[in-house]
């Protein structure tokens, strides 16, 4: 498959104060092999000035390929990703959170397995490699590792970070999945379903992680962890 464009899907909810910062980083990164960028931002009915911030940024940078979509009702991160995936026109798709926890420069860490013809899917792991990681919550990290372990049991994969934001997919593969989860259940669902794709080649590379505290705007909590367990069972164990 000829690789010309990477579609970057950014779900956004109440990120008006910082979304220009992540867009600056996405705009600045020069992708390997001169691959073009297509940015799709989905505003999931934010209550703050997220829409104004995005439209202002888009107007200030007309050369930057940004598509903007607004959900009129808050539906959740998974639903925003469904919208972005449906609209993506690139040969590959990557997910980018609107906060500053992940560094877009590291798209170029995920790209080599694809460009060398080895991978259809690449996960960026926060738990492998020697890149910088902010030290934050013990139980949060234990929870992430437990969810990955549980997911691996039913997918027969050996991932180290199923819950990572940075997932790069061959577009036709992910567009072919019947994804249902509208909130934070997206991660275990997409992992379970992509693992069953015929002859899929999944790779994992180490990435950095600049995590936020809850005071700084982190949104995921223990209820999302329970939902993830339910989704692992729903799309893994019960499927079996």
VEXBAFI-367649 format. One record per residue (C-alpha): residue in one letter; x, y negated, z; residue number from 1. Coordinates in nm, 2 decimals, padded with zeros to 4 digits. Example, Ala and Ser with C-alpha at 12.3 -4.5 7.8 and 13.67 -1.06 7.14 Angstrom:
2
site code = a | X = 01.23 | Y = 00.45 | Z = 00.78 | pos = 1 $
site code = s | X = 01.37 | Y = 00.11 | Z = 00.71 | pos = 2 $
//
This chain:
240
site code = x | X = 00.00 | Y = 00.00 | Z = 00.00 | pos = 1 $
site code = x | X = 00.14 | Y = -00.34 | Z = -00.09 | pos = 2 $
site code = x | X = 00.15 | Y = -00.56 | Z = 00.21 | pos = 3 $
site code = x | X = 00.09 | Y = -00.93 | Z = 00.14 | pos = 4 $
site code = x | X = -00.12 | Y = -01.07 | Z = 00.42 | pos = 5 $
site code = x | X = -00.15 | Y = -01.00 | Z = 00.80 | pos = 6 $
site code = x | X = -00.49 | Y = -01.09 | Z = 00.94 | pos = 7 $
site code = x | X = -00.46 | Y = -01.23 | Z = 01.30 | pos = 8 $
site code = x | X = -00.78 | Y = -01.20 | Z = 01.49 | pos = 9 $
site code = x | X = -00.81 | Y = -01.44 | Z = 01.79 | pos = 10 $
site code = x | X = -01.12 | Y = -01.40 | Z = 02.02 | pos = 11 $
site code = x | X = -01.16 | Y = -01.72 | Z = 02.23 | pos = 12 $
site code = x | X = -01.38 | Y = -01.79 | Z = 02.53 | pos = 13 $
site code = x | X = -01.32 | Y = -02.11 | Z = 02.73 | pos = 14 $
site code = x | X = -00.97 | Y = -02.16 | Z = 02.61 | pos = 15 $
site code = x | X = -01.01 | Y = -02.53 | Z = 02.51 | pos = 16 $
site code = x | X = -00.72 | Y = -02.65 | Z = 02.72 | pos = 17 $
site code = x | X = -00.46 | Y = -02.41 | Z = 02.58 | pos = 18 $
site code = x | X = -00.57 | Y = -02.27 | Z = 02.24 | pos = 19 $
site code = x | X = -00.37 | Y = -02.53 | Z = 02.05 | pos = 20 $
site code = x | X = -00.06 | Y = -02.39 | Z = 02.22 | pos = 21 $
site code = x | X = -00.11 | Y = -02.03 | Z = 02.09 | pos = 22 $
site code = x | X = -00.21 | Y = -02.17 | Z = 01.75 | pos = 23 $
site code = x | X = 00.12 | Y = -02.36 | Z = 01.74 | pos = 24 $
site code = x | X = 00.31 | Y = -02.03 | Z = 01.81 | pos = 25 $
site code = x | X = 00.11 | Y = -01.84 | Z = 01.55 | pos = 26 $
site code = x | X = 00.17 | Y = -02.11 | Z = 01.29 | pos = 27 $
site code = x | X = 00.54 | Y = -02.13 | Z = 01.37 | pos = 28 $
site code = x | X = 00.62 | Y = -01.76 | Z = 01.33 | pos = 29 $
site code = x | X = 00.78 | Y = -01.66 | Z = 01.00 | pos = 30 $
site code = x | X = 00.68 | Y = -01.30 | Z = 00.93 | pos = 31 $
site code = x | X = 00.92 | Y = -01.05 | Z = 00.78 | pos = 32 $
site code = x | X = 00.92 | Y = -01.01 | Z = 00.40 | pos = 33 $
site code = x | X = 00.75 | Y = -01.34 | Z = 00.37 | pos = 34 $
site code = x | X = 00.41 | Y = -01.19 | Z = 00.46 | pos = 35 $
site code = x | X = 00.13 | Y = -01.44 | Z = 00.47 | pos = 36 $
site code = x | X = -00.09 | Y = -01.51 | Z = 00.77 | pos = 37 $
site code = x | X = -00.47 | Y = -01.53 | Z = 00.78 | pos = 38 $
site code = x | X = -00.60 | Y = -01.65 | Z = 01.12 | pos = 39 $
site code = x | X = -00.96 | Y = -01.57 | Z = 01.22 | pos = 40 $
site code = x | X = -01.07 | Y = -01.74 | Z = 01.54 | pos = 41 $
site code = x | X = -01.40 | Y = -01.62 | Z = 01.70 | pos = 42 $
site code = x | X = -01.54 | Y = -01.86 | Z = 01.96 | pos = 43 $
site code = x | X = -01.76 | Y = -01.64 | Z = 02.17 | pos = 44 $
site code = x | X = -02.00 | Y = -01.92 | Z = 02.28 | pos = 45 $
site code = x | X = -01.75 | Y = -02.10 | Z = 02.50 | pos = 46 $
site code = x | X = -01.89 | Y = -02.34 | Z = 02.76 | pos = 47 $
site code = x | X = -01.59 | Y = -02.58 | Z = 02.74 | pos = 48 $
site code = x | X = -01.43 | Y = -02.78 | Z = 02.46 | pos = 49 $
site code = x | X = -01.29 | Y = -02.47 | Z = 02.27 | pos = 50 $
site code = x | X = -01.48 | Y = -02.55 | Z = 01.95 | pos = 51 $
site code = x | X = -01.37 | Y = -02.91 | Z = 01.95 | pos = 52 $
site code = x | X = -01.01 | Y = -02.81 | Z = 02.01 | pos = 53 $
site code = x | X = -01.02 | Y = -02.55 | Z = 01.73 | pos = 54 $
site code = x | X = -01.18 | Y = -02.79 | Z = 01.47 | pos = 55 $
site code = x | X = -00.94 | Y = -03.07 | Z = 01.56 | pos = 56 $
site code = x | X = -00.65 | Y = -02.83 | Z = 01.52 | pos = 57 $
site code = x | X = -00.78 | Y = -02.70 | Z = 01.19 | pos = 58 $
site code = x | X = -00.83 | Y = -03.05 | Z = 01.05 | pos = 59 $
site code = x | X = -00.48 | Y = -03.15 | Z = 01.16 | pos = 60 $
site code = x | X = -00.32 | Y = -02.85 | Z = 00.98 | pos = 61 $
site code = x | X = -00.51 | Y = -02.80 | Z = 00.65 | pos = 62 $
site code = x | X = -00.23 | Y = -02.59 | Z = 00.51 | pos = 63 $
site code = x | X = -00.27 | Y = -02.34 | Z = 00.79 | pos = 64 $
site code = x | X = -00.51 | Y = -02.06 | Z = 00.68 | pos = 65 $
site code = x | X = -00.77 | Y = -02.06 | Z = 00.96 | pos = 66 $
site code = x | X = -01.12 | Y = -01.92 | Z = 00.95 | pos = 67 $
site code = x | X = -01.34 | Y = -02.03 | Z = 01.23 | pos = 68 $
site code = x | X = -01.65 | Y = -01.84 | Z = 01.35 | pos = 69 $
site code = x | X = -01.88 | Y = -01.92 | Z = 01.64 | pos = 70 $
site code = x | X = -02.11 | Y = -01.68 | Z = 01.82 | pos = 71 $
site code = x | X = -02.42 | Y = -01.87 | Z = 01.93 | pos = 72 $
site code = x | X = -02.46 | Y = -01.62 | Z = 02.22 | pos = 73 $
site code = x | X = -02.18 | Y = -01.49 | Z = 02.44 | pos = 74 $
site code = x | X = -02.13 | Y = -01.13 | Z = 02.34 | pos = 75 $
site code = x | X = -01.79 | Y = -01.03 | Z = 02.47 | pos = 76 $
site code = x | X = -01.44 | Y = -00.98 | Z = 02.35 | pos = 77 $
site code = x | X = -01.52 | Y = -00.66 | Z = 02.17 | pos = 78 $
site code = x | X = -01.80 | Y = -00.82 | Z = 01.97 | pos = 79 $
site code = x | X = -01.57 | Y = -01.11 | Z = 01.88 | pos = 80 $
site code = x | X = -01.32 | Y = -00.85 | Z = 01.75 | pos = 81 $
site code = x | X = -01.59 | Y = -00.68 | Z = 01.55 | pos = 82 $
site code = x | X = -01.67 | Y = -01.01 | Z = 01.38 | pos = 83 $
site code = x | X = -01.31 | Y = -01.08 | Z = 01.31 | pos = 84 $
site code = x | X = -01.24 | Y = -00.73 | Z = 01.17 | pos = 85 $
site code = x | X = -01.53 | Y = -00.75 | Z = 00.93 | pos = 86 $
site code = x | X = -01.41 | Y = -01.09 | Z = 00.80 | pos = 87 $
site code = x | X = -01.04 | Y = -00.99 | Z = 00.76 | pos = 88 $
site code = x | X = -00.90 | Y = -00.97 | Z = 00.41 | pos = 89 $
site code = x | X = -00.54 | Y = -00.88 | Z = 00.49 | pos = 90 $
site code = x | X = -00.39 | Y = -00.53 | Z = 00.44 | pos = 91 $
site code = x | X = -00.31 | Y = -00.51 | Z = 00.81 | pos = 92 $
site code = x | X = -00.49 | Y = -00.66 | Z = 01.11 | pos = 93 $
site code = x | X = -00.34 | Y = -00.76 | Z = 01.45 | pos = 94 $
site code = x | X = -00.52 | Y = -00.88 | Z = 01.76 | pos = 95 $
site code = x | X = -00.40 | Y = -01.19 | Z = 01.94 | pos = 96 $
site code = x | X = -00.55 | Y = -01.31 | Z = 02.27 | pos = 97 $
site code = x | X = -00.61 | Y = -01.69 | Z = 02.29 | pos = 98 $
site code = x | X = -00.41 | Y = -01.72 | Z = 02.61 | pos = 99 $
site code = x | X = -00.03 | Y = -01.73 | Z = 02.63 | pos = 100 $
site code = x | X = 00.03 | Y = -01.38 | Z = 02.77 | pos = 101 $
site code = x | X = 00.17 | Y = -01.25 | Z = 02.44 | pos = 102 $
site code = x | X = 00.43 | Y = -01.40 | Z = 02.21 | pos = 103 $
site code = x | X = 00.34 | Y = -01.42 | Z = 01.83 | pos = 104 $
site code = x | X = 00.71 | Y = -01.41 | Z = 01.74 | pos = 105 $
site code = x | X = 00.69 | Y = -01.04 | Z = 01.84 | pos = 106 $
site code = x | X = 00.46 | Y = -00.96 | Z = 01.54 | pos = 107 $
site code = x | X = 00.80 | Y = -00.90 | Z = 01.38 | pos = 108 $
site code = x | X = 00.87 | Y = -00.62 | Z = 01.63 | pos = 109 $
site code = x | X = 00.55 | Y = -00.44 | Z = 01.53 | pos = 110 $
site code = x | X = 00.59 | Y = -00.49 | Z = 01.16 | pos = 111 $
site code = x | X = 00.91 | Y = -00.27 | Z = 01.08 | pos = 112 $
site code = x | X = 00.74 | Y = 00.07 | Z = 01.13 | pos = 113 $
site code = x | X = 00.47 | Y = -00.05 | Z = 00.88 | pos = 114 $
site code = x | X = 00.71 | Y = -00.21 | Z = 00.63 | pos = 115 $
site code = x | X = 00.93 | Y = 00.10 | Z = 00.63 | pos = 116 $
site code = x | X = 00.63 | Y = 00.32 | Z = 00.54 | pos = 117 $
site code = x | X = 00.62 | Y = 00.51 | Z = 00.87 | pos = 118 $
site code = x | X = 00.31 | Y = 00.37 | Z = 01.05 | pos = 119 $
site code = x | X = -00.06 | Y = 00.31 | Z = 00.99 | pos = 120 $
site code = x | X = -00.11 | Y = 00.18 | Z = 01.35 | pos = 121 $
site code = x | X = 00.14 | Y = 00.01 | Z = 01.58 | pos = 122 $
site code = x | X = 00.08 | Y = -00.06 | Z = 01.95 | pos = 123 $
site code = x | X = 00.29 | Y = -00.31 | Z = 02.14 | pos = 124 $
site code = x | X = 00.37 | Y = -00.17 | Z = 02.48 | pos = 125 $
site code = x | X = 00.43 | Y = -00.39 | Z = 02.79 | pos = 126 $
site code = x | X = 00.58 | Y = -00.09 | Z = 02.97 | pos = 127 $
site code = x | X = 00.87 | Y = 00.01 | Z = 02.75 | pos = 128 $
site code = x | X = 01.18 | Y = -00.17 | Z = 02.62 | pos = 129 $
site code = x | X = 01.39 | Y = -00.44 | Z = 02.76 | pos = 130 $
site code = x | X = 01.18 | Y = -00.75 | Z = 02.69 | pos = 131 $
site code = x | X = 01.08 | Y = -00.99 | Z = 02.96 | pos = 132 $
site code = x | X = 00.78 | Y = -00.92 | Z = 03.17 | pos = 133 $
site code = x | X = 00.62 | Y = -01.15 | Z = 03.43 | pos = 134 $
site code = x | X = 00.60 | Y = -00.98 | Z = 03.77 | pos = 135 $
site code = x | X = 00.23 | Y = -01.00 | Z = 03.89 | pos = 136 $
site code = x | X = -00.02 | Y = -00.75 | Z = 04.03 | pos = 137 $
site code = x | X = 00.08 | Y = -00.40 | Z = 04.16 | pos = 138 $
site code = x | X = -00.27 | Y = -00.25 | Z = 04.15 | pos = 139 $
site code = x | X = -00.34 | Y = -00.41 | Z = 03.81 | pos = 140 $
site code = x | X = -00.03 | Y = -00.24 | Z = 03.66 | pos = 141 $
site code = x | X = -00.12 | Y = 00.09 | Z = 03.83 | pos = 142 $
site code = x | X = -00.47 | Y = 00.06 | Z = 03.69 | pos = 143 $
site code = x | X = -00.34 | Y = 00.01 | Z = 03.34 | pos = 144 $
site code = x | X = -00.11 | Y = 00.31 | Z = 03.36 | pos = 145 $
site code = x | X = -00.39 | Y = 00.52 | Z = 03.50 | pos = 146 $
site code = x | X = -00.63 | Y = 00.42 | Z = 03.21 | pos = 147 $
site code = x | X = -00.35 | Y = 00.50 | Z = 02.96 | pos = 148 $
site code = x | X = -00.29 | Y = 00.84 | Z = 03.12 | pos = 149 $
site code = x | X = -00.66 | Y = 00.92 | Z = 03.12 | pos = 150 $
site code = x | X = -00.70 | Y = 00.81 | Z = 02.76 | pos = 151 $
site code = x | X = -00.40 | Y = 01.02 | Z = 02.65 | pos = 152 $
site code = x | X = -00.55 | Y = 01.33 | Z = 02.81 | pos = 153 $
site code = x | X = -00.84 | Y = 01.31 | Z = 02.56 | pos = 154 $
site code = x | X = -00.67 | Y = 01.17 | Z = 02.26 | pos = 155 $
site code = x | X = -00.35 | Y = 01.39 | Z = 02.29 | pos = 156 $
site code = x | X = -00.14 | Y = 01.08 | Z = 02.23 | pos = 157 $
site code = x | X = 00.16 | Y = 00.98 | Z = 02.44 | pos = 158 $
site code = x | X = 00.10 | Y = 00.61 | Z = 02.45 | pos = 159 $
site code = x | X = 00.25 | Y = 00.40 | Z = 02.74 | pos = 160 $
site code = x | X = 00.01 | Y = 00.11 | Z = 02.71 | pos = 161 $
site code = x | X = -00.34 | Y = 00.18 | Z = 02.57 | pos = 162 $
site code = x | X = -00.48 | Y = -00.15 | Z = 02.72 | pos = 163 $
site code = x | X = -00.23 | Y = -00.37 | Z = 02.53 | pos = 164 $
site code = x | X = -00.37 | Y = -00.67 | Z = 02.33 | pos = 165 $
site code = x | X = -00.11 | Y = -00.62 | Z = 02.05 | pos = 166 $
site code = x | X = -00.25 | Y = -00.35 | Z = 01.83 | pos = 167 $
site code = x | X = -00.17 | Y = -00.36 | Z = 01.45 | pos = 168 $
site code = x | X = -00.40 | Y = -00.16 | Z = 01.23 | pos = 169 $
site code = x | X = -00.41 | Y = -00.08 | Z = 00.86 | pos = 170 $
site code = x | X = -00.72 | Y = -00.27 | Z = 00.76 | pos = 171 $
site code = x | X = -00.91 | Y = 00.01 | Z = 00.58 | pos = 172 $
site code = x | X = -00.86 | Y = 00.24 | Z = 00.88 | pos = 173 $
site code = x | X = -01.01 | Y = 00.01 | Z = 01.15 | pos = 174 $
site code = x | X = -01.28 | Y = -00.12 | Z = 00.91 | pos = 175 $
site code = x | X = -01.38 | Y = 00.24 | Z = 00.87 | pos = 176 $
site code = x | X = -01.45 | Y = 00.30 | Z = 01.24 | pos = 177 $
site code = x | X = -01.80 | Y = 00.27 | Z = 01.38 | pos = 178 $
site code = x | X = -01.71 | Y = 00.05 | Z = 01.68 | pos = 179 $
site code = x | X = -01.97 | Y = -00.01 | Z = 01.94 | pos = 180 $
site code = x | X = -01.82 | Y = -00.16 | Z = 02.25 | pos = 181 $
site code = x | X = -01.88 | Y = -00.54 | Z = 02.28 | pos = 182 $
site code = x | X = -01.67 | Y = -00.62 | Z = 02.58 | pos = 183 $
site code = x | X = -01.35 | Y = -00.48 | Z = 02.74 | pos = 184 $
site code = x | X = -01.44 | Y = -00.13 | Z = 02.64 | pos = 185 $
site code = x | X = -01.30 | Y = -00.20 | Z = 02.30 | pos = 186 $
site code = x | X = -00.95 | Y = -00.09 | Z = 02.39 | pos = 187 $
site code = x | X = -01.03 | Y = 00.27 | Z = 02.49 | pos = 188 $
site code = x | X = -01.29 | Y = 00.31 | Z = 02.22 | pos = 189 $
site code = x | X = -01.07 | Y = 00.20 | Z = 01.93 | pos = 190 $
site code = x | X = -00.79 | Y = 00.42 | Z = 02.07 | pos = 191 $
site code = x | X = -01.01 | Y = 00.72 | Z = 02.09 | pos = 192 $
site code = x | X = -01.15 | Y = 00.67 | Z = 01.74 | pos = 193 $
site code = x | X = -00.83 | Y = 00.58 | Z = 01.57 | pos = 194 $
site code = x | X = -00.66 | Y = 00.88 | Z = 01.72 | pos = 195 $
site code = x | X = -00.91 | Y = 01.10 | Z = 01.53 | pos = 196 $
site code = x | X = -00.85 | Y = 00.94 | Z = 01.19 | pos = 197 $
site code = x | X = -00.72 | Y = 01.21 | Z = 00.95 | pos = 198 $
site code = x | X = -00.34 | Y = 01.21 | Z = 00.93 | pos = 199 $
site code = x | X = -00.31 | Y = 00.87 | Z = 01.11 | pos = 200 $
site code = x | X = 00.05 | Y = 00.78 | Z = 01.20 | pos = 201 $
site code = x | X = 00.06 | Y = 00.58 | Z = 01.53 | pos = 202 $
site code = x | X = 00.38 | Y = 00.41 | Z = 01.66 | pos = 203 $
site code = x | X = 00.46 | Y = 00.21 | Z = 01.97 | pos = 204 $
site code = x | X = 00.72 | Y = -00.06 | Z = 02.03 | pos = 205 $
site code = x | X = 00.82 | Y = -00.25 | Z = 02.34 | pos = 206 $
site code = x | X = 00.70 | Y = -00.62 | Z = 02.37 | pos = 207 $
site code = x | X = 00.72 | Y = -00.90 | Z = 02.62 | pos = 208 $
site code = x | X = 00.44 | Y = -00.99 | Z = 02.86 | pos = 209 $
site code = x | X = 00.39 | Y = -01.34 | Z = 03.00 | pos = 210 $
site code = x | X = 00.09 | Y = -01.26 | Z = 03.22 | pos = 211 $
site code = x | X = -00.15 | Y = -01.50 | Z = 03.38 | pos = 212 $
site code = x | X = -00.29 | Y = -01.50 | Z = 03.73 | pos = 213 $
site code = x | X = -00.66 | Y = -01.53 | Z = 03.79 | pos = 214 $
site code = x | X = -00.61 | Y = -01.89 | Z = 03.90 | pos = 215 $
site code = x | X = -00.44 | Y = -01.95 | Z = 03.56 | pos = 216 $
site code = x | X = -00.74 | Y = -01.81 | Z = 03.37 | pos = 217 $
site code = x | X = -00.71 | Y = -01.43 | Z = 03.36 | pos = 218 $
site code = x | X = -01.05 | Y = -01.29 | Z = 03.30 | pos = 219 $
site code = x | X = -01.03 | Y = -00.91 | Z = 03.33 | pos = 220 $
site code = x | X = -01.13 | Y = -00.76 | Z = 03.66 | pos = 221 $
site code = x | X = -01.20 | Y = -00.43 | Z = 03.84 | pos = 222 $
site code = x | X = -01.55 | Y = -00.40 | Z = 03.68 | pos = 223 $
site code = x | X = -01.38 | Y = -00.40 | Z = 03.34 | pos = 224 $
site code = x | X = -01.15 | Y = -00.11 | Z = 03.47 | pos = 225 $
site code = x | X = -01.46 | Y = 00.09 | Z = 03.56 | pos = 226 $
site code = x | X = -01.61 | Y = 00.02 | Z = 03.22 | pos = 227 $
site code = x | X = -01.28 | Y = 00.14 | Z = 03.06 | pos = 228 $
site code = x | X = -01.30 | Y = 00.47 | Z = 03.25 | pos = 229 $
site code = x | X = -01.66 | Y = 00.52 | Z = 03.13 | pos = 230 $
site code = x | X = -01.56 | Y = 00.45 | Z = 02.77 | pos = 231 $
site code = x | X = -01.27 | Y = 00.69 | Z = 02.79 | pos = 232 $
site code = x | X = -01.51 | Y = 00.96 | Z = 02.91 | pos = 233 $
site code = x | X = -01.77 | Y = 00.86 | Z = 02.66 | pos = 234 $
site code = x | X = -01.55 | Y = 00.85 | Z = 02.35 | pos = 235 $
site code = x | X = -01.31 | Y = 01.12 | Z = 02.47 | pos = 236 $
site code = x | X = -01.43 | Y = 01.38 | Z = 02.71 | pos = 237 $
site code = x | X = -01.80 | Y = 01.38 | Z = 02.61 | pos = 238 $
site code = x | X = -01.70 | Y = 01.38 | Z = 02.24 | pos = 239 $
site code = x | X = -01.50 | Y = 01.69 | Z = 02.30 | pos = 240 $
//
